[in-house]
Amino acid sequence: MATFRLWAPLATDTVTVHLGPVTVPMERHNRGWWTAEVSDAGQGTRYAFSVDEGPARPDPRSRWQPDGVHAPSAVYEHSLFAWTDDAWRGVGLAGAVAYEVHVGTFTASGTFDAAIERLDHLVSLGVTLVELMPVAAFDGVHGWGYDGVALFAPHEPYGGPDGLKRLVDACHARGLGVCLDVVYNHLGPSGNYLAEFGPYFTDKHSTPWGSAVNLDDAGSDEVRRFVIDNALGWYRDFHVDALRVDAVHALHDERAVHILEVLSEEIDATAAALGRPLWLIAESDRNDPRTVTPREAGGYGVHGQWDDDVHHALHALVTGERDGYYCDFGSLACLAKVLSSAFFHDGTWSAYRDRTHGRPVDRERTAGWRFVASVQNHDQIGNRAAGDRLSVDELAIGAALILTSPYTPMLFMGEEWGAATPWQFFTDFPDPELAASVRTGRRREFEPYGWKPSEVPDPGDPATFERSKLDWSEPARAPHDALLRWYRDLIQLRRTEPDLADPRLDRVDVSYDEAAGWLVVARGRFRVVLNVAEDAQDVPLTGSVVLAWRPDDTKAGNGVVSVPGRSVAVVR
């Protein structure tokens, strides 16, 4: 016997569940809920819901969409999967090294099972937490994942729910935690039928994607429950260890208790029940440390958040780019501030925004591990017109600073060997009008920066997707092999030397000479020495060189460390 449940407060007369040629009427309950009990509806049984004799639609809480997001849902029984991770006790966020993966382009096959074949590479690299970009089902075969519409159902072309479980199980067998990227601020433009069932969206707030997800308007109690149940299901049913919540600044919620605070509370309670730590990480554009301030201290209680300011400061410095939001960054003074205070904009003027922005982090009370810092990530590569990555030398500099920082470092797949493959914006919408609209919008976005339409890759062209796949033959070839060794050595040094993983922001001291072009980060008994000038120079510092990007040209003695131009070294 299977019980089908649906929240459909907009129904005025009838709600039915369709199981092939059989139609079963559903019974109305309080607050817009409907139920029906059906015998012989086991694993794989296709079903769909119809409101007031309208079109049959997939279940808003579907666990499995084997035939695509427009087709009927399928019954999925979590209890049938044979887990082998009973001994798994979780992974800490403090001390973690994260690695961001897009399943579809991580391997040639682009599936959960294919990703398993590359996990040993991550183990040897020193990664402890694999962060998967969104896997909720979306229209088409390939895409970034931020256009998901069946939020409870892992994307079938990746391997569906069983495939995701196999990947998580394999990660845990290797000592790797799993963080899943989830999107609650909007749904994709194709296959989103939620509004036909209830007030999932509201015009009370506007977003870049249209009407906002209804978190604070009439009917929002059940919408909030939808979000919370989705989050808890990934932890409970798929055994993930962390969630990264996309763009929380677009979660418009004016209720007394913000949805992030509710999520934090419920996740902490679930962690206690499961007996392992569970983490909640936010992507936020607000530069507000209250996001990661514990609930007891008046914050939202989110455990960590992405720190874009660290990325922007590094990127602008090593590339010289000043377009867009990079206009606020690029100096050694800026880099020095973010390496010790998390945010550059902490109540300071932002020329990009034409206003002041942010709030200071309490360096004595806020641990650095709460901030996830990266040299590159999917946004900062894929949202470039051509999806181009940093050079090997630029990555070497960035890696030295990130992997010896007080923050939680995160790598983007292929970064560790300086992948020459781009990572571009790609979609696969079957609707030709939608595909054309996305293509036109993408090209218009870059016109102000001098890009000709023909120079911006067509997101819907299959070649754009194929170009973005990693080339796993690269790590064995020069110069990629040298960078891979550099990353491994830095991560190993971080793991064996407590000073380099110390999360206390008030223990970080940074000195620099803007005119000369050098910067020194003090981390306990270690010093990370950066020379951004073109020529070699002597930096006043005593000690011996532990690691250097150009070891043959890096010397220490007579009270100075000689560092070649555009290079970096770790000194003790």
C-alpha positions in Angstrom: 0.0 0.0 0.0 1.4 3.4 -1.0 0.1 6.8 0.3 0.2 9.7 -2.1 0.2 13.2 -0.5 -0.1 16.5 -2.3 -0.3 20.1 -1.0 -2.8 21.8 -3.4 -4.6 24.6 -1.7 -5.6 26.1 -5.0 -7.8 23.1 -5.8 -11.4 24.1 -5.7 -13.1 20.8 -6.5 -11.0 17.7 -7.1 -7.5 16.4 -7.0 -6.7 13.0 -8.6 -3.6 10.9 -8.9 -3.0 9.2 -12.3 -1.3 5.8 -12.3 -1.1 4.9 -16.0 -4.7 4.4 -17.2 -6.0 4.3 -13.6 -7.2 7.5 -12.0 -7.7 7.6 -8.2 -9.6 10.5 -6.5 -7.8 12.1 -3.5 -9.3 13.0 -0.2 -9.2 16.6 1.1 -7.6 17.4 4.5 -6.8 20.6 6.4 -4.6 23.4 5.1 -4.7 22.3 1.5 -3.4 18.7 1.8 -4.8 15.8 -0.2 -4.1 12.1 0.2 -4.9 8.8 -1.5 -3.9 5.2 -0.7 -3.2 2.9 -3.6 -2.3 -0.8 -3.5 0.4 -2.3 -5.7 2.2 1.1 -6.3 5.8 0.0 -5.6 9.2 1.1 -6.7 9.1 2.6 -10.2 5.4 3.0 -10.5 4.7 6.1 -12.6 2.2 8.7 -11.2 1.1 12.3 -11.7 -1.4 14.7 -10.1 -4.3 16.6 -11.7 -5.9 19.6 -10.0 -9.6 20.3 -10.9 -9.3 18.1 -14.0 -6.4 20.1 -15.2 -3.3 18.6 -16.9 -1.4 15.7 -15.2 1.8 17.1 -13.6 4.7 15.5 -11.8 4.8 15.4 -8.0 6.2 18.7 -6.5 8.1 16.4 -4.0 9.0 13.7 -6.6 12.0 11.7 -5.6 12.5 10.3 -9.0 11.9 11.7 -12.6 13.2 8.8 -14.8 11.6 10.2 -17.9 12.4 13.9 -17.5 10.9 16.8 -15.6 7.7 17.1 -17.8 6.8 13.4 -17.4 5.1 11.5 -14.6 7.0 10.9 -11.4 8.1 7.4 -10.2 7.7 5.9 -6.8 11.1 5.6 -5.1 11.6 3.7 -1.9 14.7 4.9 0.0 14.8 1.8 2.1 15.7 -0.4 -0.9 19.2 1.0 -1.3 21.9 -1.0 0.4 24.2 1.5 2.1 27.7 0.5 3.3 28.6 3.6 5.2 27.3 2.6 8.7 30.7 3.4 10.2 30.8 6.9 8.7 30.9 9.5 11.5 31.0 12.6 9.4 33.6 15.2 8.5 34.5 18.5 10.2 34.2 21.8 8.4 37.0 23.2 10.5 40.2 21.9 8.9 38.4 20.8 5.7 39.7 21.2 2.2 36.8 21.4 -0.2 36.7 20.5 -4.0 33.9 21.8 -6.2 32.6 19.3 -8.8 30.2 19.7 -11.7 29.1 16.1 -12.3 28.4 16.5 -16.0 31.8 17.8 -16.9 34.0 16.2 -14.3 34.4 13.1 -16.4 33.9 12.2 -20.1 30.7 10.3 -19.2 29.4 12.9 -16.9 27.6 10.6 -14.4 27.7 9.9 -10.7 29.3 6.5 -11.3 32.0 8.0 -13.5 32.8 10.5 -10.8 33.5 7.6 -8.4 36.4 6.5 -10.7 38.2 9.9 -9.9 37.7 9.9 -6.2 41.1 8.4 -5.5 42.7 11.4 -7.2 40.9 13.7 -4.7 42.1 11.5 -1.8 45.7 11.7 -3.0 45.4 15.4 -3.4 44.3 15.8 0.2 40.7 16.9 -0.3 38.3 16.1 2.6 35.0 17.5 1.3 33.6 17.0 -2.2 31.1 19.8 -3.1 28.7 18.8 -5.8 27.1 21.6 -7.9 23.2 21.2 -8.0 21.9 17.8 -9.0 18.2 18.5 -8.7 16.4 17.5 -11.9 16.2 20.1 -14.7 15.0 20.2 -18.3 17.4 18.8 -20.8 20.4 16.6 -20.4 23.2 18.9 -19.4 23.4 22.3 -17.6 24.9 24.0 -14.6 22.1 22.7 -12.4 20.8 26.1 -11.2 17.7 25.6 -13.3 16.4 22.7 -11.3 12.6 22.2 -11.1 12.2 18.8 -9.4 14.1 19.8 -6.2 13.8 16.4 -4.5 14.8 14.3 -7.5 18.5 13.8 -8.5 19.0 14.4 -12.2 18.3 11.2 -14.2 21.1 11.7 -16.8 23.6 11.8 -14.0 22.3 8.5 -12.6 19.2 9.4 -10.6 18.7 8.8 -6.9 20.5 5.5 -6.8 23.5 7.0 -8.7 23.8 9.8 -6.2 23.7 7.4 -3.3 26.4 5.3 -4.8 28.6 8.3 -5.2 28.0 9.5 -1.6 28.6 5.9 -0.3 31.9 5.7 -2.3 33.0 9.1 -1.0 32.4 8.0 2.6 34.3 4.7 2.0 37.3 6.9 1.1 37.0 9.3 4.0 35.5 12.0 1.9 32.5 14.1 3.0 29.9 15.3 0.6 28.5 18.8 0.3 25.6 19.4 -2.0 24.7 22.7 -3.6 21.0 23.5 -3.4 18.9 26.3 -4.9 15.9 27.7 -3.0 15.8 31.2 -4.3 14.3 30.3 -7.7 13.4 27.5 -10.0 14.2 26.9 -13.6 12.2 28.3 -16.5 11.1 25.0 -18.0 9.2 22.3 -16.1 8.3 24.4 -13.1 4.7 23.5 -12.3 4.6 24.5 -8.6 2.4 27.6 -9.1 -0.4 25.3 -10.4 -0.7 23.6 -7.0 -0.3 26.4 -4.5 1.2 29.8 -3.6 4.8 28.7 -4.0 5.7 32.2 -5.4 4.8 35.8 -4.5 5.0 39.1 -6.2 5.6 40.8 -2.9 9.3 40.7 -3.8 11.1 40.8 -7.1 14.1 38.8 -8.1 16.3 38.5 -11.3 14.2 35.3 -12.0 10.8 36.9 -11.6 8.4 36.3 -8.7 10.2 35.3 -5.4 9.8 32.0 -3.7 7.1 32.6 -1.1 8.8 32.6 2.3 6.8 35.3 4.0 3.5 35.9 2.3 0.1 34.2 2.7 0.5 30.4 2.5 4.2 30.5 3.2 4.2 28.1 6.1 3.9 25.1 3.7 6.4 26.6 1.3 8.9 27.0 4.1 8.2 23.4 5.1 8.8 22.4 1.5 12.3 24.0 1.6 13.1 22.5 5.1 12.0 19.0 4.2 14.0 19.2 1.0 17.2 20.1 3.0 16.7 17.5 5.6 16.0 14.8 3.0 19.5 15.2 1.5 21.1 14.7 4.9 18.8 11.9 6.0 18.0 9.9 2.8 21.1 10.6 0.8 23.6 10.8 3.7 25.2 14.1 2.5 27.3 15.9 5.1 26.7 19.5 4.1 24.5 21.8 2.0 25.7 24.9 0.2 22.6 27.2 -0.2 22.8 29.3 -3.4 22.5 33.1 -3.2 20.8 33.5 0.2 20.6 37.2 -0.3 17.8 36.4 -2.8 15.8 34.5 -0.2 13.4 37.3 0.6 12.0 36.7 4.0 10.6 39.5 6.3 9.2 37.1 9.0 10.5 37.4 12.5 12.5 34.2 12.2 14.4 34.0 8.9 14.3 30.8 6.9 18.1 30.5 7.3 17.7 30.5 11.1 14.9 27.8 10.8 17.1 25.7 8.5 20.0 26.0 10.9 18.0 24.9 13.9 16.4 22.0 12.1 19.7 20.8 10.7 21.4 20.9 14.1 18.5 18.8 15.5 18.9 16.3 12.7 22.6 16.1 13.3 21.9 15.2 16.9 19.4 12.5 15.8 21.8 11.0 13.2 24.8 11.2 15.5 27.1 12.9 13.0 27.9 16.6 12.3 25.9 18.3 9.5 26.9 21.6 8.0 25.0 24.5 6.4 27.0 26.8 4.1 25.6 30.0 2.5 26.5 31.9 -0.6 25.8 35.5 0.4 26.5 38.8 -1.3 25.7 40.8 1.9 29.1 40.6 3.6 27.2 40.3 6.9 28.9 38.2 9.6 25.5 37.7 11.3 25.0 34.9 8.7 27.6 32.7 10.5 27.0 34.1 14.0 25.5 31.4 16.2 21.8 31.7 16.9 22.5 32.1 20.6 24.4 35.2 19.8 21.6 36.7 17.6 22.8 35.4 14.3 21.3 33.0 11.8 23.4 30.1 12.9 24.6 29.1 9.5 27.9 27.3 9.9 29.9 28.8 7.0 29.6 31.1 4.0 31.5 31.7 0.8 33.8 34.7 0.9 33.9 36.3 -2.5 36.0 39.2 -1.3 39.0 36.9 -0.9 38.6 35.7 -4.4 38.1 39.1 -5.9 41.2 40.5 -4.1 43.4 37.7 -5.4 42.0 37.7 -8.9 42.3 41.4 -9.4 45.9 41.4 -8.1 47.3 38.6 -10.1 45.4 39.4 -13.4 45.3 43.2 -13.3 41.6 43.1 -14.2 39.4 45.9 -13.0 36.2 45.4 -14.9 32.9 45.1 -13.1 33.1 44.3 -9.4 36.9 44.0 -9.7 37.1 47.8 -9.8 37.1 47.8 -6.0 40.0 45.4 -5.7 43.5 44.8 -6.9 45.9 46.4 -4.3 48.2 44.7 -1.9 46.4 46.6 0.9 43.1 45.1 -0.2 44.6 41.6 -0.2 46.2 42.1 3.2 42.8 43.1 4.6 40.9 40.1 3.3 43.6 37.7 4.4 43.2 38.8 8.0 39.6 40.2 8.2 37.6 38.0 5.8 35.8 41.0 4.1 37.2 43.9 2.2 33.9 45.6 2.2 32.9 45.8 5.9 31.1 49.1 6.0 33.4 50.6 3.4 32.6 52.4 0.1 32.1 50.2 -2.9 32.5 52.0 -6.2 30.9 49.1 -8.0 27.7 49.5 -5.9 28.0 53.3 -5.5 27.3 52.9 -1.8 28.9 51.6 1.4 28.7 47.8 1.8 29.2 45.1 4.4 29.7 44.8 8.1 33.0 44.1 10.0 33.9 40.6 11.2 34.8 40.3 14.8 38.3 38.9 14.4 38.6 37.7 18.0 35.3 35.8 18.1 34.6 34.6 14.6 36.7 31.6 13.4 38.2 31.8 9.9 37.0 28.3 9.0 33.5 29.7 8.7 34.6 31.5 5.5 35.0 29.4 2.4 37.7 30.9 0.2 38.8 30.1 -3.3 41.1 31.1 -6.1 38.5 29.9 -8.6 34.9 28.5 -8.5 32.2 27.8 -11.0 30.8 31.4 -10.9 34.1 33.2 -11.3 35.1 31.0 -14.3 31.8 30.2 -15.9 30.4 33.7 -15.7 33.3 35.0 -17.8 32.4 35.4 -21.5 34.7 32.6 -22.6 34.9 30.6 -19.4 38.6 31.0 -19.3 40.7 29.9 -16.2 43.7 31.5 -14.5 47.2 30.6 -15.8 49.4 28.0 -14.0 51.6 30.8 -12.4 48.5 32.7 -11.3 47.1 29.6 -9.7 50.3 28.8 -8.0 50.3 32.2 -6.3 46.6 32.0 -5.3 47.0 28.4 -4.0 49.8 29.4 -1.7 47.8 32.1 -0.1 44.5 30.2 0.1 45.9 26.9 1.3 47.9 28.6 4.1 45.0 30.9 5.1 42.8 30.7 8.2 39.8 30.0 5.9 38.3 26.8 4.6 39.9 26.5 1.2 37.9 25.3 -1.8 39.3 24.2 -5.2 37.4 24.1 -8.5 37.8 20.9 -10.4 40.9 20.8 -12.5 42.4 23.9 -10.8 45.0 21.8 -9.1 46.7 21.0 -12.4 45.9 24.3 -14.1 43.3 22.7 -16.5 43.6 24.2 -20.0 40.0 23.4 -20.7 37.6 26.3 -20.3 34.5 26.0 -18.2 31.7 27.8 -20.0 28.1 28.6 -19.5 26.0 25.8 -21.1 22.4 24.8 -21.2 20.3 22.2 -23.0 16.7 23.5 -23.1 14.6 21.5 -25.6 12.4 24.5 -26.3 14.0 26.3 -29.2 12.5 29.7 -28.2 13.9 29.4 -24.7 17.3 28.3 -26.0 17.3 31.3 -28.3 16.3 33.7 -25.5 19.2 32.4 -23.3 21.7 32.7 -26.1 20.6 36.3 -26.9 20.6 37.3 -23.2 24.1 35.8 -22.7 25.6 37.7 -25.6 23.9 41.0 -24.6 25.4 40.6 -21.1 28.9 41.0 -22.5 28.3 43.7 -25.1 29.2 46.5 -22.7 32.6 44.9 -22.2 33.5 44.9 -25.9 32.6 41.3 -26.7 31.1 40.7 -30.1 28.1 38.3 -30.1 30.0 35.8 -32.2 32.8 35.7 -29.6 30.5 34.6 -26.8 29.9 30.8 -26.9 26.3 29.8 -27.6 25.1 28.1 -24.3 22.9 25.7 -26.2 25.6 24.5 -28.6 26.6 21.0 -27.6 30.2 22.0 -28.4 30.1 24.5 -25.5 29.3 21.7 -23.1 31.9 19.4 -24.6 34.7 22.0 -24.4 34.0 22.3 -20.7 34.8 18.7 -19.8 38.1 18.1 -18.0 40.9 16.5 -19.9 42.3 13.9 -17.5 45.4 13.3 -19.5 46.7 16.8 -18.6 47.9 16.1 -15.0 50.7 13.9 -16.3 52.0 16.5 -18.7 54.1 19.7 -18.1 53.4 22.2 -16.8 50.3 20.7 -15.2 52.3 18.0 -13.3 54.4 20.7 -11.5 51.3 22.6 -10.4 49.6 19.4 -9.2 52.7 18.6 -7.1 52.6 22.2 -5.7 48.9 21.8 -4.6 49.6 18.5 -3.0 52.6 19.8 -1.2 50.7 22.8 0.1 47.8 20.8 1.3 50.1 18.3 3.0 51.9 21.2 4.7 48.6 22.6 5.9 47.6 19.2 7.3 50.9 18.6 9.1 51.6 22.1 10.4 48.9 23.4 12.8 50.1 27.0 12.3 48.9 26.9 8.7 45.4 25.7 9.5 45.0 27.9 12.6 41.5 29.5 12.1 42.0 32.4 14.5 41.8 35.6 12.5 43.4 37.7 15.2 46.6 35.6 14.9 47.1 36.6 11.2 49.5 39.4 10.6 50.1 40.8 7.1 52.8 43.3 6.1 53.4 44.6 2.6 55.1 47.3 0.5 52.7 48.5 -2.2 55.3 50.3 -4.1 57.8 47.5 -4.2 55.2 44.8 -4.8 55.8 42.4 -1.9 53.5 41.0 0.8 54.3 38.7 3.8 51.6 36.8 5.7 52.6 35.7 9.2 51.1 32.3 10.2 52.7 31.3 13.5 56.3 30.3 12.8 55.6 30.4 9.0 55.7 33.3 6.6 54.1 33.3 3.2 56.1 35.6 0.9 54.6 37.0 -2.3 56.3 39.0 -4.9 53.9 40.5 -7.5 56.6 42.6 -9.2 58.0 41.5 -12.5 61.6 41.3 -11.3 63.1 39.4 -8.4 63.5 41.2 -5.2 64.8 40.8 -1.7 62.2 40.8 1.0 63.5 41.6 4.5 62.9 38.4 6.4 64.9 35.7 8.2 64.3 32.0 7.9 64.6 29.0 5.6 62.6 28.2 2.5 60.1 25.3 3.0 58.3 25.5 -0.3 58.7 27.7 -3.3 57.0 27.9 -6.6 60.3 28.5 -8.3 62.7 26.8 -5.9 65.8 27.2 -8.0 65.5 31.0 -8.0 64.3 31.4 -4.4 67.0 31.9 -1.7 67.1 32.8 1.9 70.0 34.3 3.9 71.5 37.5 5.3 68.2 38.6 6.7 66.4 38.6 3.3 64.4 36.1 1.2 65.0 36.6 -2.5 61.9 35.8 -4.5 61.7 35.8 -8.3 59.1 38.0 -10.0 55.5 36.9 -10.0 56.2 34.1 -7.5 55.6 33.0 -3.9 57.3 31.0 -1.2 56.7 29.6 2.3 59.4 30.3 4.8 60.0 29.0 8.3 
